[in-house]
Amino acid sequence: MAGYDARLTTPENYRRWALQADGRSPPYAMLAAQVAQDPQVLSFLERLPETRRQPNLLFAAARYLLGRPADLAALRELIAGRPAELTAVMRSHRTQTNEAARCATLLPALCQLPEPLALIEVGASAGLTLLPDVYSYDYAGRQVPGTDPEAPTLRCTPIGPVPLPARTPTVTWRAGIDLNPLDPADAEDARWLQCLVWPAEGDRDERLRGALAAARRHRPVVHRGDLLDDLAGVAAAAPTDATLVVYHSAVLAYVEPKRRAAFAAAVRDVGAHWLSNEAPGVIGPVEPIQAAAGRRSFVLVRDGHEVLAATDSHGTWIAWAD
Ligand SMILES: C[S@@+](CC[C@H](N)C(=O)[O-])C[C@H]1O[C@@H](n2cnc3c(N)ncnc32)[C@H](O)[C@@H]1O
């Protein structure tokens, strides 16, 4: 389960997560480290199934109930005073963070494929990462205009020989698949996505608001379904005169390794190009570029074997492989 490793204890999981949030969200890095040694919060967590103990889920659920990001005192108060409500939110919601900025790390790879493109994003959440052609980009001063001037401009630092495009690709068809699609036009879904954002992490709140507004204008379709069971059905509807691309970010870690391998075969079967933007080791052995990029990075892999780049897991930089 992404964000919680059942082979580790709950305190170990929270300590590990604190290291991931360190330098990104100081309030949450501190909170995760404090939870790791707090008997009251730990005993609350131990009463939940392992699949519901992730730091991201606890902190988002607390924010949902409190209306602001929790600190340790607020979290303890919530657990003492409203444990049933907190448990209910943690059981009914999932970690579905949808970070539009990840499009900035996918764009260079998408732009290497023959246009026009037909996109299938698996694990698309609210569809915000299904709009890579719509956003504009700023790669350390190099501007790439998107198709919607009102959509947010995604800022990303390129490192190494990143093949930056002059414009976004032409996309003639797109579809998402998610176990639980979120609706950008639904106030509750939008609120949950906002609760999943970590405090003090740059302009993520504002970017999310802009991306949700763009998704309400462009309405990318996200089908309810499983990335393995439903890929072929969705792909059958794609136009045959466009390059079919199946892609995902921050998704396959939630899927059992056996099903990941079956998914790789399913992508081949539908004849698509495949872009995977996941944590090191999720779709194969850890490559030197991933090891060098460190624990907070993802790796961008084409067609299951070609390592293109290490990428920031929240899309703020991309380091292209030499
Ligand atoms: C952390 S979110 C990432 C969303 C988006 N890809 C992004 O990068 O912003 C992971 C998403 O994958 C979805 N998901 C997990 N397992 C899935 C599966 N087997 N089939 C389809 N979607 C899945 C979850 O519901 C969730 O919306």
The ligand as an SDF file (V2000), in Angstrom:
LIG
                    3D

 27 29  0  0  0  0  0  0  0  0999 V2000
   -2.2610    9.2380   -5.6570 C   0  0  0  0  0  0  0  0  0  0  0  0
   -3.5540    9.2680   -6.8350 S   0  0  0  0  0  0  0  0  0  0  0  0
   -2.6960    9.8690   -8.2680 C   0  0  0  0  0  0  0  0  0  0  0  0
   -3.6020   10.6230   -9.2170 C   0  0  0  0  0  0  0  0  0  0  0  0
   -2.9470   11.1210  -10.5060 C   0  0  0  0  0  0  0  0  0  0  0  0
   -2.4130   10.0160  -11.2740 N   0  0  0  0  0  0  0  0  0  0  0  0
   -1.8600   12.1210  -10.2320 C   0  0  0  0  0  0  0  0  0  0  0  0
   -0.6850   11.8360  -10.5200 O   0  0  0  0  0  0  0  0  0  0  0  0
   -2.1260   13.2050   -9.7370 O   0  0  0  0  0  0  0  0  0  0  0  0
   -3.7520    7.5210   -7.1820 C   0  0  0  0  0  0  0  0  0  0  0  0
   -5.0740    7.1970   -7.9090 C   0  0  0  0  0  0  0  0  0  0  0  0
   -5.0030    5.8620   -8.4060 O   0  0  0  0  0  0  0  0  0  0  0  0
   -6.2720    5.2720   -8.2490 C   0  0  0  0  0  0  0  0  0  0  0  0
   -6.1040    3.8160   -8.2850 N   0  0  0  0  0  0  0  0  0  0  0  0
   -5.4290    3.0220   -7.4000 C   0  0  0  0  0  0  0  0  0  0  0  0
   -5.4880    1.7330   -7.7740 N   0  0  0  0  0  0  0  0  0  0  0  0
   -6.1970    1.6970   -8.9340 C   0  0  0  0  0  0  0  0  0  0  0  0
   -6.6200    0.6480   -9.8080 C   0  0  0  0  0  0  0  0  0  0  0  0
   -6.3200   -0.6260   -9.5540 N   0  0  0  0  0  0  0  0  0  0  0  0
   -7.3190    0.9740  -10.9070 N   0  0  0  0  0  0  0  0  0  0  0  0
   -7.6570    2.2640  -11.1700 C   0  0  0  0  0  0  0  0  0  0  0  0
   -7.2960    3.3040  -10.3630 N   0  0  0  0  0  0  0  0  0  0  0  0
   -6.5880    3.0230   -9.2650 C   0  0  0  0  0  0  0  0  0  0  0  0
   -6.7690    5.8300   -6.9240 C   0  0  0  0  0  0  0  0  0  0  0  0
   -8.1680    5.7130   -6.8070 O   0  0  0  0  0  0  0  0  0  0  0  0
   -6.2790    7.2740   -7.0020 C   0  0  0  0  0  0  0  0  0  0  0  0
   -7.2600    8.1220   -7.5490 O   0  0  0  0  0  0  0  0  0  0  0  0
  1  2  1  0
  2  3  1  0
  2 10  1  0
  3  4  1  0
  4  5  1  0
  5  6  1  0
  5  7  1  0
  7  8  2  0
  7  9  1  0
 10 11  1  0
 11 12  1  0
 11 26  1  0
 12 13  1  0
 13 14  1  0
 13 24  1  0
 14 15  1  0
 14 23  1  0
 15 16  2  0
 16 17  1  0
 17 18  1  0
 17 23  2  0
 18 19  1  0
 18 20  2  0
 20 21  1  0
 21 22  2  0
 22 23  1  0
 24 25  1  0
 24 26  1  0
 26 27  1  0
M  CHG  2   2   1   9  -1
M  END
$$$$
